[in-house]
Amino acid sequence: MSRAGEGPPPALEVRKLEAGYGKIQVLWGIDLQVESGAFVTIIGANGAGKTTLLRAISGLIPRARGSVRAFGEELHGHSPARIVRRGVGHVPEGRQLFPLMSVAENLASGADYLPVSPREVRQTRQMVLELFPRLAERQNQLAGTLSGGEQQMLAVGRALMSRPRLLLVDEPSLGLAPGLTKAVFHALKAINHGGVAVVLVEQNVQQSLALADTAFVLENGRIVKQGGGRELLEDPEVRAAYLSL
């Protein structure tokens, strides 16, 4: 809890985080901070540890050491479900929808076990359908029969059903045509403008840095550079490594 005269705590504070899979360590002393309502992008090559970082934050893998705090609360020891209830949503890489469930059922699964009323669930679903009109047209369609772009919209919508204050988004443009990528990024910015802090992991460096208030470059499990999104977009090292310029 913040003291009198101070502002609200950051949406996310990661300090000296180390994590991996079994004996394989992937993250080494990660430090980063996301202010409330900010849009943050994390870029890096394949295998740099970006997905592992998001999974460690949301409790999907254990951390070896370090601290992760969301809105001032330490998340260590919390289950992934409890972390969601603390206001942290996660759109995983590969979408991971329920393919034999309908769009409406997938959305409803995002609000399962939350301490909210049916009315709040209906209000949130309406907000999601207004953000993604194509989902409104396909509520009874099986998720597995949607196009790639529609599935990504559904994955984001499902995460929004938990009413997060911090949204972690992993590679939303993967496999999408440029037009659909633009639509998904536009939706993420609209979500951010609504007051939700967004942490975006994305290999589309040009667009993701253009959106970001702050950006971090992750290499071999370590943060090697950080700055404003536009600043890093003009950084010669970033351009040479990630923009082929």
C-alpha positions in Angstrom: 0.0 0.0 0.0 1.4 3.4 -0.9 2.0 6.0 1.9 0.2 9.3 2.2 1.5 11.7 -0.4 2.7 9.0 -2.7 1.1 7.8 -6.0 -0.2 4.3 -6.6 2.3 1.5 -6.7 3.5 0.3 -10.1 1.4 -2.2 -12.0 4.4 -4.5 -12.1 7.8 -4.6 -10.3 10.3 -7.4 -11.2 13.5 -7.5 -9.2 16.4 -9.9 -9.6 14.2 -12.5 -11.2 15.7 -15.8 -12.1 13.7 -18.7 -13.6 13.8 -21.5 -16.0 12.8 -25.1 -16.6 14.2 -27.7 -14.3 18.0 -27.4 -14.3 18.0 -25.1 -17.3 18.1 -21.5 -16.2 16.6 -19.0 -18.7 16.3 -15.7 -16.9 19.2 -14.0 -15.1 18.6 -11.2 -12.7 15.7 -9.5 -14.5 14.8 -6.0 -13.3 11.9 -4.1 -14.8 9.1 -1.9 -13.8 5.7 -1.1 -15.5 3.8 2.0 -14.3 0.1 1.9 -13.9 -1.6 2.4 -17.2 1.7 2.1 -19.2 2.3 0.3 -22.5 5.5 -1.7 -22.3 7.1 -3.8 -25.1 9.7 -6.5 -24.6 11.7 -7.4 -27.7 14.4 -10.0 -28.3 15.4 -12.8 -30.6 13.9 -16.3 -30.4 15.1 -18.0 -27.3 15.9 -14.8 -25.5 13.5 -15.7 -22.6 10.6 -13.4 -23.4 7.9 -16.1 -23.0 9.6 -17.5 -19.9 9.5 -14.0 -18.4 5.7 -13.7 -18.9 5.2 -17.2 -17.6 7.2 -16.5 -14.5 5.3 -13.3 -13.8 1.9 -15.1 -14.1 2.9 -18.0 -12.0 2.9 -20.6 -14.7 6.5 -21.6 -13.9 8.3 -21.3 -10.6 11.0 -18.7 -10.0 14.4 -19.7 -8.7 14.8 -16.4 -6.9 13.8 -12.7 -7.1 10.6 -10.8 -6.5 7.5 -10.1 -8.6 5.0 -7.6 -7.3 1.8 -6.5 -9.0 0.1 -3.3 -7.7 2.3 -3.5 -4.6 1.5 -7.1 -3.7 4.2 -9.8 -3.8 3.0 -12.7 -6.1 5.4 -15.4 -4.8 3.5 -18.4 -3.7 0.3 -17.4 -5.5 -1.3 -19.9 -7.9 -1.9 -18.7 -11.5 -5.6 -18.5 -10.7 -5.0 -16.3 -7.7 -2.7 -14.1 -9.7 -5.5 -13.6 -12.3 -7.8 -12.6 -9.4 -5.2 -10.0 -8.4 -5.7 -8.3 -11.7 -3.0 -9.9 -13.9 -4.3 -11.3 -17.2 -2.2 -13.3 -19.6 -2.7 -13.9 -23.4 -0.4 -16.9 -24.0 1.7 -17.6 -27.0 -0.2 -19.8 -29.4 -3.6 -18.6 -28.1 -4.4 -21.9 -26.3 -8.1 -21.7 -26.7 -10.6 -24.5 -26.2 -11.1 -25.5 -29.8 -14.3 -27.6 -29.3 -16.0 -24.9 -27.3 -17.8 -22.0 -28.8 -16.7 -18.4 -28.8 -19.2 -17.6 -26.1 -18.0 -20.5 -24.0 -14.4 -19.6 -24.4 -15.2 -16.0 -23.2 -17.1 -17.3 -20.3 -14.2 -19.5 -19.2 -12.1 -16.3 -18.7 -14.4 -15.2 -15.9 -14.7 -18.6 -14.2 -13.9 -18.6 -10.4 -13.8 -14.8 -10.3 -15.7 -13.1 -7.4 -17.9 -11.0 -9.7 -21.6 -11.0 -10.2 -23.4 -12.3 -13.4 -24.2 -8.7 -14.2 -20.5 -7.8 -14.2 -19.7 -10.7 -16.4 -22.4 -9.7 -18.9 -21.0 -6.1 -18.9 -17.5 -7.3 -19.5 -18.6 -9.6 -22.3 -20.4 -6.7 -24.0 -17.3 -4.6 -23.8 -15.2 -7.4 -25.4 -17.8 -7.9 -28.2 -17.7 -4.1 -28.9 -14.0 -4.2 -29.0 -14.0 -7.2 -31.3 -17.2 -7.1 -33.5 -16.2 -10.2 -35.4 -16.5 -12.2 -32.2 -20.0 -10.9 -31.7 -20.9 -12.3 -35.2 -19.5 -15.7 -34.3 -20.5 -16.3 -30.7 -21.9 -19.8 -31.4 -19.1 -20.9 -33.7 -16.5 -23.3 -32.4 -13.2 -21.6 -31.6 -11.2 -24.2 -33.6 -13.0 -23.2 -36.8 -12.1 -19.5 -36.5 -9.4 -17.8 -38.6 -6.0 -17.1 -37.0 -6.8 -13.5 -36.5 -10.2 -14.3 -35.0 -8.6 -16.8 -32.6 -6.2 -14.1 -31.5 -9.0 -11.7 -30.9 -10.7 -14.4 -28.8 -7.6 -15.1 -26.8 -7.3 -11.4 -25.9 -11.1 -11.2 -25.2 -10.9 -14.3 -22.9 -8.1 -12.6 -20.9 -10.2 -9.4 -20.7 -13.1 -11.3 -19.2 -11.1 -11.4 -15.9 -11.1 -7.6 -15.8 -7.3 -7.2 -15.5 -5.5 -4.1 -14.6 -2.3 -5.5 -16.1 -2.4 -7.6 -19.3 0.5 -9.7 -20.5 0.4 -10.5 -24.2 2.7 -13.0 -25.9 3.3 -12.8 -29.6 -0.2 -11.7 -30.7 0.9 -11.2 -34.4 2.3 -14.7 -34.8 1.1 -16.2 -38.1 -1.3 -13.2 -38.8 -1.6 -11.3 -42.1 -0.5 -7.6 -41.8 -4.1 -6.3 -41.8 -5.1 -8.6 -38.9 -1.9 -7.7 -37.1 -2.8 -4.0 -37.3 -6.3 -4.7 -36.0 -5.0 -6.7 -33.0 -2.4 -4.0 -32.2 -5.1 -1.3 -32.5 -7.2 -3.3 -30.0 -4.3 -3.5 -27.5 -3.8 0.2 -27.7 -7.5 0.8 -27.1 -7.3 -1.5 -24.1 -4.4 0.5 -22.8 -6.2 3.8 -23.3 -9.0 2.3 -21.1 -6.5 2.3 -18.2 -5.1 -1.3 -18.4 -1.3 -1.6 -18.3 0.0 -3.7 -21.1 3.2 -5.7 -21.4 3.6 -6.9 -25.0 6.1 -9.5 -26.1 6.4 -9.3 -29.8 8.7 -10.0 -32.8 7.1 -7.3 -34.9 9.6 -4.8 -33.6 8.6 -1.8 -35.8 5.0 -1.8 -34.7 5.5 -2.8 -31.1 8.1 -0.1 -30.4 5.9 2.5 -32.1 3.2 1.7 -29.6 5.3 1.5 -26.4 5.8 4.1 -23.7 8.8 2.1 -22.5 10.6 -0.9 -24.1 13.2 -3.5 -22.9 15.6 -5.5 -25.0 16.1 -9.1 -23.7 19.1 -11.1 -24.8 20.1 -14.5 -23.4 17.8 -14.0 -20.4 19.1 -10.6 -19.5 17.8 -7.1 -20.0 20.6 -5.4 -22.1 18.8 -2.1 -23.0 15.8 -0.1 -22.1 14.3 3.3 -23.1 11.3 4.9 -24.6 9.7 3.0 -27.5 10.4 5.7 -30.1 13.9 6.1 -28.7 14.8 2.4 -29.2 13.1 2.5 -32.6 15.8 5.0 -33.6 18.7 3.2 -31.7 21.3 2.1 -34.2 22.0 -1.2 -32.4 18.3 -2.0 -32.2 17.8 -1.2 -35.8 20.8 -3.3 -36.9 19.8 -6.3 -34.8 16.0 -6.3 -35.2 15.0 -4.2 -38.1 17.6 -5.3 -40.7 18.6 -1.7 -41.2 
